[in-house]
């Protein structure tokens, strides 16, 4: 453990940020999984609403620098392709 007061504070805030990022990533993965579940159930309306929520979470994760922009683009494209199979 660090002896310097400021470094002790940085360790604490870093840990808080890590926990928050992990929680957000978990909710992001859940949102993406709900889209795929709706697609498997062949429920277009539910899939589209879940896709909207997943897009929102992906964009927010990119804005907060939790995930890379290519991760967001790749998952948006794959989720949209999955939903478009129902149309």
Steps between C-alpha positions, in 0.01 A plus 500: 500500500616851425627732775420824318159642584413604145593158364277333760212721376576410137495129585158540665351701213648263246337206673163681508528572127594138428196374690271746321643404160455131572137557599434702186667238278282233660181697428626558145551129441155428645342753263674343201397152611136609530505602132626158398245328723216696338636412154508131589140527622415669166342798679571798274343766722689389810823465301474855367439651843787296646721610208424864579605450863814311395596781260455754778720302738766436236518871414523596865777246561696647209447854629627401845801319345395169654521320166679571171314660210563196279340276764192720486487504120546124476225420749257756359542349155458141616192581712339694217567213260340258745187716534480550122468123452150529655374753246 
